[in-house]
Amino acid sequence: TMSLREHALSLFRGALGTVRPAPMLRRALKLQGDGSPQLLVKGQAFPLKRDLYLVGFGKAVLGMAAAAEEILGDHLTRGIINVPLGIQESLQRAGMQEMLLKPHSRIQVIEGAKNNLPDAEALKGAAAIQELAEGLTADDLLLVLISGGGSALLPAPIPPILLEEKEKLTKLLASRGAAIQELNIVRKTLSVLKGGGLAQLAHPARVVSLILSDVIGDPLDIIASGPTAPSSHSVQDCLQILTKYNLLHSLPKSVEMVLSSSPTKPTAPENYSHVSNIILGSNRLALEEARRQAEGLGYAALVLSAAVQGEVGRVATLYCQLIQLLCLGFSSLAEGPLGDELRGNLLQLAAELQIPGLHLEEFLQALRGLGPDRPVCILAGGETTVQLQGTGKGGRNQELALRVGLGLHKAQATGASSPQGRCEILFLSGGTDGQDGPTEAAGAFCSPGLVAEALQEGLDVEAFLRNNDSYTFFSQFQGGHQLLVTGLTGTNVMDIQAILIRAM
């Protein structure tokens, strides 16, 4: 029989496979007919009257563009994509030829946004994309490929704002504790292409956007700052945020000028009738595939949520309590006082974490219906946050796995969950882009015995966690065997977690 680790790895790979750019595009995009050709996207038909153009920006866009060009062939007039610095070389080295454009491609590739920050190269690419969009006619069709990381790769501040000025303002806001949503609202207001700007410039051409979502809930106006979606925010919202963080009176002249001349209302949604935004891939899609595969392996499989968010320590506690409740189920003790206490704690914690779309009551009800004879697989996805206190090396997935390991160890030590000893448990957390923080790992595996074994080897798990040094811990423990290393995947739909449990 396969080990739980092999199962978990296979589920993670299956989830990734379904959101890899090429298969995803081939499923969604077809070209039909020679006489009067049309583009079919998930069953919607778009006639090709004159020229077909392609633009794109984001971490997964190179692979999307390669697959799109294969499908479109000679119908593609020309394209421009902005992708992360060094990605072509990385994919070449990793032998991922299928994600690279063919020689003599009609698509121009511009690499920029080093360390995911807008820079001069990204600005140059954005200007080329803007120029292409502005030259389109009513008979042209513009195919737009969008994935996570697209925001940094499409910088085009409204003149006379300079990129440095916009960056400085964004950094100031971030240092004062502004949330990502607030940063995006300010960025969109000061940008030519974000917040629906690209779609407006391409008018009257038909615009079809194919989107790979890396944002919880898949909001169209937030993914890559929504260049082809109507923005639900106005200049008023931007001014409110600048006031909240006490920055209104220290703005550069250029920013003041742009804000004072900005339209007070966002562009009305009816002005986007020439645009179709289509989500091709998301965390939920990846989780559904993993669930299907888990059932094929004989597990009773449930998806907890595709929107798990919150501080990594709290999320680890949620998973630990869930694992303990599952173990009680295997010992037929879930209906006793301990089970009631764990359920109460879980409901309280879920309410505090405010995970969108998580119906924990229903989920716990479904767990009750599982018999002790089948192994159980719980899948979840989303993106946790780590509050950095140390100077170590790691990422949110490795830290989450290590914190779950520590939580299970402590529960076992207090004797509160003796049933843990009667089942085999594995927890996995991994980033779907293949990178977890500044390391070559995508995430890590952990099991209840991990911390006890580490202590025997003289490794103090709590000290590593205090220093946010999960990567160093996993590298030193069992020769790095517990690290999940996939290499760059060429896709990005946030993180995936799996809990696998079977009776011993």
C-alpha positions as CSV (number, residue, x, y, z in Angstrom):
1,T,0.0,0.0,0.0
2,M,1.1,3.5,-0.7
3,S,2.2,5.7,2.2
4,L,0.1,8.7,3.2
5,R,2.9,10.9,2.0
6,E,2.8,9.4,-1.5
7,H,-0.9,9.9,-1.6
8,A,-0.6,13.5,-0.5
9,L,2.0,14.2,-3.1
10,S,-0.1,12.6,-5.8
11,L,-3.1,14.7,-4.8
12,F,-1.1,17.9,-4.8
13,R,0.3,17.1,-8.3
14,G,-3.2,16.2,-9.6
15,A,-4.5,19.6,-8.3
16,L,-1.6,21.4,-10.0
17,G,-2.1,19.5,-13.3
18,T,-5.7,20.8,-13.6
19,V,-4.6,24.4,-13.3
20,R,-1.5,24.2,-15.5
21,P,-1.7,26.8,-18.2
22,A,-1.7,24.5,-21.3
23,P,-4.3,21.9,-20.4
24,M,-6.5,24.7,-18.9
25,L,-6.4,26.7,-22.1
26,R,-6.9,23.7,-24.3
27,R,-10.1,22.8,-22.4
28,A,-11.4,26.3,-22.6
29,L,-10.3,27.8,-25.9
30,K,-11.2,26.4,-29.4
31,L,-11.0,27.9,-32.9
32,Q,-13.8,27.0,-35.2
33,G,-14.5,27.2,-38.9
34,D,-12.5,28.5,-41.9
35,G,-15.0,30.5,-43.9
36,S,-16.2,32.8,-41.0
37,P,-13.9,31.7,-38.1
38,Q,-14.9,32.2,-34.5
39,L,-13.2,31.8,-31.2
40,L,-15.1,29.5,-28.7
41,V,-14.3,30.2,-25.1
42,K,-16.1,27.8,-22.7
43,G,-18.9,27.6,-25.2
44,Q,-19.2,31.3,-25.9
45,A,-18.6,32.3,-29.5
46,F,-16.7,35.4,-30.6
47,P,-16.5,36.0,-34.4
48,L,-13.1,36.9,-35.8
49,K,-14.1,39.7,-38.2
50,R,-10.7,41.2,-38.8
51,D,-7.5,40.9,-36.7
52,L,-6.9,38.9,-33.5
53,Y,-4.4,40.4,-31.0
54,L,-3.1,39.0,-27.7
55,V,-1.7,40.7,-24.6
56,G,-0.9,39.3,-21.2
57,F,0.7,39.9,-17.9
58,G,1.4,37.6,-14.8
59,K,3.4,34.7,-13.5
60,A,1.6,32.0,-15.4
61,V,1.1,34.0,-18.7
62,L,4.1,32.6,-20.6
63,G,2.6,29.1,-20.6
64,M,-0.9,30.4,-21.3
65,A,0.4,32.4,-24.3
66,A,2.4,29.4,-25.7
67,A,-0.8,27.2,-25.6
68,A,-3.0,30.1,-27.0
69,E,-0.6,30.6,-29.9
70,E,-0.7,26.9,-30.7
71,I,-4.5,27.0,-30.8
72,L,-4.9,30.2,-32.7
73,G,-2.1,29.6,-35.3
74,D,-2.1,32.0,-38.2
75,H,-5.2,33.8,-37.0
76,L,-3.1,35.6,-34.4
77,T,-1.8,38.9,-35.8
78,R,0.5,39.8,-33.0
79,G,0.9,39.7,-29.3
80,I,2.8,41.3,-26.3
81,I,3.2,39.7,-22.9
82,N,4.8,41.0,-19.7
83,V,6.3,38.1,-17.6
84,P,8.5,37.9,-14.5
85,L,12.2,38.5,-15.0
86,G,14.2,35.3,-15.7
87,I,11.1,33.1,-16.2
88,Q,12.1,31.9,-19.7
89,E,15.5,30.8,-18.5
90,S,14.0,29.1,-15.4
91,L,11.5,27.1,-17.5
92,Q,14.2,26.2,-20.1
93,R,16.4,24.9,-17.3
94,A,13.5,22.9,-15.7
95,G,12.9,21.3,-19.1
96,M,9.4,22.8,-19.3
97,Q,9.5,23.4,-23.1
98,E,5.7,23.3,-23.4
99,M,5.5,26.6,-21.5
100,L,7.9,28.4,-23.8
101,L,7.0,30.1,-27.1
102,K,8.2,28.5,-30.3
103,P,10.9,30.2,-32.4
104,H,9.5,32.8,-34.8
105,S,6.5,33.4,-32.4
106,R,4.3,36.3,-33.2
107,I,4.2,37.2,-29.5
108,Q,6.8,39.6,-28.1
109,V,8.0,38.7,-24.6
110,I,9.1,41.4,-22.1
111,E,10.5,40.3,-18.8
112,G,10.4,42.7,-15.8
113,A,9.2,43.3,-12.3
114,K,12.2,41.9,-10.5
115,N,11.2,40.6,-7.0
116,N,7.6,41.2,-8.0
117,L,8.1,45.0,-7.9
118,P,7.2,47.3,-10.9
119,D,10.3,48.5,-12.7
120,A,11.5,50.2,-15.9
121,E,11.2,47.0,-18.0
122,A,7.6,46.4,-16.7
123,L,6.8,50.0,-17.5
124,K,8.2,49.6,-21.1
125,G,6.0,46.5,-21.6
126,A,2.9,48.2,-20.2
127,A,3.5,51.1,-22.6
128,A,3.7,48.7,-25.6
129,I,0.5,46.9,-24.4
130,Q,-1.2,50.4,-24.1
131,E,-0.2,51.4,-27.6
132,L,-1.5,48.1,-29.1
133,A,-4.8,48.5,-27.3
134,E,-5.3,52.1,-28.4
135,G,-4.8,51.2,-32.1
136,L,-7.7,48.6,-32.2
137,T,-10.9,49.0,-34.3
138,A,-14.4,47.8,-33.8
139,D,-13.7,44.7,-36.0
140,D,-10.6,43.5,-34.0
141,L,-10.6,41.1,-31.1
142,L,-8.2,41.4,-28.2
143,L,-7.5,38.3,-26.2
144,V,-6.1,39.3,-22.7
145,L,-4.3,36.7,-20.6
146,I,-4.2,37.5,-16.8
147,S,-2.7,35.7,-13.8
148,G,-1.4,36.5,-10.4
149,G,1.6,38.9,-10.3
150,G,0.0,40.8,-13.2
151,S,-0.3,44.0,-11.1
152,A,3.4,44.5,-10.8
153,L,3.9,43.7,-14.5
154,L,1.4,46.3,-15.8
155,P,2.6,49.6,-14.2
156,A,1.4,52.7,-16.1
157,P,1.0,55.7,-13.8
158,I,-1.2,58.5,-15.1
159,P,1.1,61.3,-16.3
160,P,2.7,63.3,-14.9
161,I,3.1,60.8,-12.0
162,L,6.4,59.0,-12.2
163,L,6.7,55.3,-11.3
164,E,9.1,56.1,-8.4
165,E,6.4,58.5,-6.9
166,K,3.7,55.9,-7.2
167,E,6.0,53.2,-5.7
168,K,7.0,55.5,-2.8
169,L,3.4,56.2,-2.0
170,T,2.5,52.5,-2.1
171,K,5.4,51.6,0.2
172,L,4.4,54.4,2.6
173,L,0.8,53.0,2.8
174,A,2.1,49.5,3.3
175,S,4.4,50.6,6.1
176,R,1.5,52.2,7.9
177,G,-0.5,49.0,7.8
178,A,-2.7,49.4,4.8
179,A,-4.4,46.2,3.6
180,I,-3.8,44.8,0.1
181,Q,-7.3,45.8,-0.9
182,E,-6.5,49.4,0.2
183,L,-3.2,49.4,-1.7
184,N,-5.0,48.2,-4.8
185,I,-7.6,50.9,-4.7
186,V,-4.9,53.6,-4.5
187,R,-2.9,51.9,-7.3
188,K,-5.9,51.6,-9.6
189,T,-6.9,55.2,-9.1
190,L,-3.4,56.4,-10.2
191,S,-3.1,54.0,-13.1
192,V,-3.9,54.2,-16.8
193,L,-4.5,50.5,-17.3
194,K,-5.7,49.1,-14.0
195,G,-9.2,49.3,-12.7
196,G,-10.7,48.7,-16.2
197,G,-8.4,51.1,-18.0
198,L,-7.1,48.6,-20.5
199,A,-10.6,47.5,-21.5
200,Q,-11.6,51.2,-22.0
201,L,-8.5,51.9,-24.2
202,A,-9.2,48.9,-26.4
203,H,-12.8,50.0,-27.1
204,P,-14.5,49.6,-29.6
205,A,-12.7,46.3,-30.1
206,R,-14.1,43.1,-28.6
207,V,-12.1,42.2,-25.4
208,V,-12.0,38.6,-24.1
209,S,-10.0,38.1,-20.9
210,L,-8.9,34.6,-19.7
211,I,-8.1,34.7,-16.1
212,L,-6.2,32.4,-13.7
213,S,-7.2,33.6,-10.2
214,D,-4.8,33.9,-7.3
215,V,-7.2,35.9,-5.1
216,I,-9.6,34.5,-2.5
217,G,-13.2,34.6,-3.9
218,D,-11.9,35.3,-7.5
219,P,-13.0,39.0,-7.5
220,L,-12.5,40.3,-11.1
221,D,-11.6,43.8,-10.1
222,I,-8.8,42.7,-7.7
223,I,-7.0,40.0,-9.7
224,A,-4.0,41.8,-11.2
225,S,-5.9,45.0,-10.1
226,G,-8.7,44.4,-12.7
227,P,-7.4,45.9,-16.0
228,T,-10.5,44.6,-17.9
229,A,-13.1,44.7,-15.2
230,P,-15.2,47.7,-14.1
231,S,-13.7,49.1,-10.8
232,S,-16.2,49.4,-8.0
233,H,-14.1,52.2,-6.5
234,S,-14.0,55.9,-7.1
235,V,-11.4,58.7,-6.4
236,Q,-13.4,59.3,-3.2
237,D,-12.4,55.9,-1.9
238,C,-8.8,56.6,-2.7
239,L,-8.9,60.0,-0.9
240,Q,-10.5,58.3,2.1
241,I,-7.6,55.8,2.3
242,L,-5.0,58.5,2.0
243,T,-6.8,60.5,4.8
244,K,-7.0,57.4,7.0
245,Y,-3.2,56.9,6.9
246,N,-2.5,60.6,7.3
247,L,-0.9,61.0,3.8
248,L,-3.2,63.5,2.2
249,H,-1.1,66.5,3.0
250,S,2.3,65.0,2.0
251,L,1.5,63.9,-1.6
252,P,3.7,64.7,-4.5
253,K,2.4,67.5,-6.8
254,S,1.8,65.1,-9.6
255,V,-0.4,62.8,-7.5
256,E,-2.4,65.9,-6.3
257,M,-2.9,67.0,-9.9
258,V,-4.2,63.6,-11.0
259,L,-6.5,63.2,-8.0
260,S,-8.0,66.6,-8.5
261,S,-8.8,66.0,-12.1
262,S,-10.0,62.4,-11.8
263,P,-13.7,61.6,-12.5
264,T,-15.6,61.4,-9.3
265,K,-17.6,58.3,-10.3
266,P,-16.2,54.9,-11.5
267,T,-16.9,54.0,-15.1
268,A,-20.4,52.6,-15.4
269,P,-20.6,48.8,-15.9
270,E,-22.6,49.3,-19.1
271,N,-19.5,50.8,-20.6
272,Y,-18.0,47.3,-20.5
273,S,-20.5,45.6,-22.8
274,H,-17.6,44.9,-25.2
275,V,-15.7,42.9,-22.6
276,S,-16.1,39.2,-21.5
277,N,-14.1,38.2,-18.4
278,I,-13.8,34.5,-18.0
279,I,-12.1,32.7,-15.1
280,L,-10.3,29.6,-16.4
281,G,-8.6,28.4,-13.3
282,S,-8.8,28.9,-9.5
283,N,-8.0,27.3,-6.2
284,R,-11.5,25.8,-6.1
285,L,-10.9,24.1,-9.4
286,A,-7.6,22.6,-8.2
287,L,-9.2,21.4,-4.9
288,E,-12.1,19.7,-6.8
289,E,-9.6,17.7,-8.9
290,A,-7.7,16.7,-5.7
291,R,-11.0,15.6,-4.1
292,R,-11.9,13.5,-7.2
293,Q,-8.5,11.8,-7.1
294,A,-8.7,11.2,-3.3
295,E,-12.0,9.4,-3.7
296,G,-10.3,7.3,-6.5
297,L,-7.7,6.3,-3.9
298,G,-10.5,5.1,-1.5
299,Y,-10.7,8.2,0.8
300,A,-13.9,9.8,2.1
301,A,-12.9,13.3,0.8
302,L,-14.3,16.7,1.8
303,V,-13.3,20.2,0.8
304,L,-13.2,22.5,3.9
305,S,-12.8,25.8,2.0
306,A,-11.0,27.4,-0.9
307,A,-10.7,30.7,1.0
308,V,-8.7,29.9,4.2
309,Q,-7.1,33.0,5.4
310,G,-5.7,34.5,8.6
311,E,-2.6,34.5,10.7
312,V,-0.7,31.2,10.3
313,G,-0.7,30.3,14.0
314,R,-4.5,30.6,14.2
315,V,-5.0,28.6,11.1
316,A,-2.6,25.9,12.4
317,T,-4.8,25.7,15.6
318,L,-7.9,25.2,13.4
319,Y,-6.3,22.3,11.5
320,C,-5.0,20.7,14.8
321,Q,-8.4,20.7,16.4
322,L,-9.9,19.3,13.2
323,I,-7.4,16.5,13.1
324,Q,-8.1,15.6,16.8
325,L,-11.8,15.6,16.1
326,L,-11.2,13.2,13.2
327,C,-9.1,10.9,15.4
328,L,-11.9,10.8,18.0
329,G,-14.2,9.7,15.1
330,F,-11.8,6.8,14.4
331,S,-12.0,5.7,18.0
332,S,-15.8,6.2,18.1
333,L,-15.4,8.8,20.8
334,A,-16.5,11.8,18.7
335,E,-19.9,12.0,20.4
336,G,-18.4,12.3,24.0
337,P,-17.6,15.5,26.0
338,L,-14.1,15.8,24.3
339,G,-15.8,15.8,20.9
340,D,-18.3,18.5,22.0
341,E,-15.5,20.6,23.4
342,L,-13.4,20.4,20.2
343,R,-16.5,21.2,18.0
344,G,-17.2,24.3,20.2
345,N,-13.6,25.5,19.9
346,L,-13.6,25.0,16.1
347,L,-16.8,27.0,15.7
348,Q,-15.4,29.8,17.8
349,L,-12.1,29.9,15.9
350,A,-13.8,29.8,12.5
351,A,-16.0,32.7,13.5
352,E,-12.9,34.7,14.6
353,L,-11.0,33.9,11.4
354,Q,-14.0,34.9,9.2
355,I,-13.2,32.5,6.4
356,P,-15.5,33.5,3.5
357,G,-17.9,30.7,2.5
358,L,-16.9,28.3,5.2
359,H,-20.0,26.6,6.6
360,L,-18.4,24.8,9.5
361,E,-21.6,23.6,11.1
362,E,-22.5,21.7,7.8
363,F,-19.0,20.5,7.4
364,L,-18.9,19.0,11.0
365,Q,-22.2,17.4,10.3
366,A,-20.8,15.8,7.1
367,L,-17.8,14.5,9.2
368,R,-20.2,12.9,11.6
369,G,-21.6,10.8,8.8
370,L,-18.2,9.2,8.0
371,G,-17.7,5.7,9.3
372,P,-14.4,4.7,11.0
373,D,-13.6,2.1,8.4
374,R,-12.6,4.5,5.5
375,P,-9.6,6.7,5.5
376,V,-10.4,10.5,5.4
377,C,-9.0,13.3,3.3
378,I,-9.7,16.9,4.1
379,L,-8.7,19.5,1.5
380,A,-8.5,23.2,1.8
381,G,-6.9,26.2,0.0
382,G,-6.3,29.9,0.3
383,E,-3.5,32.0,1.6
384,T,-2.4,32.5,5.2
385,T,-0.4,35.5,6.5
386,V,2.8,35.3,8.6
387,Q,3.7,38.2,11.0
388,L,7.5,38.3,10.8
389,Q,9.3,38.5,14.1
390,G,12.5,36.7,13.3
391,T,15.2,36.8,10.6
392,G,15.0,33.2,9.5
393,K,14.2,31.7,6.1
394,G,10.9,30.0,5.3
395,G,7.5,30.7,3.9
396,R,3.8,30.5,5.1
397,N,3.3,26.9,4.0
398,Q,6.4,25.5,5.7
399,E,5.6,27.5,8.9
400,L,2.0,26.3,8.8
401,A,3.1,22.6,8.5
402,L,5.6,23.1,11.4
403,R,3.0,24.8,13.6
404,V,0.5,22.0,12.9
405,G,3.2,19.5,13.9
406,L,3.9,21.4,17.1
407,G,0.2,21.6,17.9
408,L,-0.3,17.9,17.5
409,H,2.7,17.2,19.6
410,K,1.4,19.4,22.5
411,A,-2.0,17.8,22.3
412,Q,-0.5,14.4,22.6
413,A,1.8,15.4,25.5
414,T,-1.1,16.7,27.5
415,G,-2.9,13.4,27.0
416,A,-6.0,15.2,26.0
417,S,-6.1,13.4,22.7
418,S,-5.0,9.9,23.4
419,P,-7.0,8.7,20.3
420,Q,-4.3,10.3,18.1
421,G,-2.2,7.2,18.8
422,R,-4.8,5.1,17.0
423,C,-4.6,6.7,13.7
424,E,-1.9,7.6,11.1
425,I,-1.9,11.3,10.3
426,L,-0.3,13.4,7.6
427,F,-0.6,17.1,7.0
428,L,0.7,18.9,3.8
429,S,0.7,22.5,2.9
430,G,2.1,23.8,-0.5
431,G,2.2,26.8,-2.8
432,T,0.8,26.0,-6.2
433,D,3.5,28.2,-7.9
434,G,6.2,25.9,-6.5
435,Q,7.7,28.6,-4.3
436,D,7.2,29.2,-0.6
437,G,8.9,32.4,0.5
438,P,12.5,32.9,-0.7
439,T,13.3,29.1,-0.8
440,E,13.3,26.3,-3.4
441,A,10.6,24.5,-1.4
442,A,6.9,24.8,-2.3
443,G,5.9,23.8,1.3
444,A,6.3,20.9,3.7
445,F,4.8,17.7,5.1
446,C,4.3,17.0,8.8
447,S,3.0,14.2,11.1
448,P,2.4,14.0,14.8
449,G,5.8,12.3,15.6
450,L,7.8,15.0,13.9
451,V,8.4,17.3,16.9
452,A,9.3,14.4,19.3
453,E,11.8,13.1,16.7
454,A,13.2,16.6,16.2
455,L,13.7,17.0,20.0
456,Q,15.6,13.7,20.1
457,E,17.9,15.2,17.3
458,G,18.4,18.3,19.5
459,L,16.2,20.6,17.3
460,D,14.1,23.1,19.2
461,V,11.0,23.6,17.1
462,E,9.7,26.6,19.1
463,A,13.0,28.4,18.7
464,F,12.9,27.9,14.9
465,L,9.3,29.2,14.8
466,R,10.2,32.3,16.9
467,N,12.8,33.1,14.3
468,N,10.4,32.4,11.3
469,D,13.0,29.8,10.3
470,S,10.9,26.8,9.2
471,Y,13.0,26.2,6.1
472,T,16.2,25.8,8.1
473,F,14.4,23.4,10.4
474,F,13.1,21.2,7.6
475,S,16.5,21.3,5.9
476,Q,18.2,20.0,9.0
477,F,15.5,17.5,10.0
478,Q,15.7,14.1,8.3
479,G,17.9,15.5,5.6
480,G,15.1,17.7,4.2
481,H,12.9,14.7,3.5
482,Q,9.8,16.6,4.8
483,L,10.2,19.5,2.4
484,L,7.8,19.6,-0.6
485,V,10.0,20.5,-3.7
486,T,8.2,20.7,-7.0
487,G,10.3,23.4,-8.9
488,L,8.6,26.2,-10.7
489,T,5.1,25.0,-11.8
490,G,4.3,27.9,-14.2
491,T,0.9,28.3,-12.6
492,N,-0.4,30.1,-9.5
493,V,-3.7,29.6,-7.6
494,M,-2.6,30.3,-4.0
495,D,-1.9,27.4,-1.6
496,I,-3.3,23.9,-1.0
497,Q,-3.5,22.0,2.3
498,A,-4.4,18.3,2.7
499,I,-5.1,16.3,5.9
500,L,-4.9,12.5,5.4
501,I,-6.0,10.2,8.2
502,R,-6.4,6.4,8.4
503,A,-6.9,3.9,11.2
504,M,-3.7,2.1,12.3
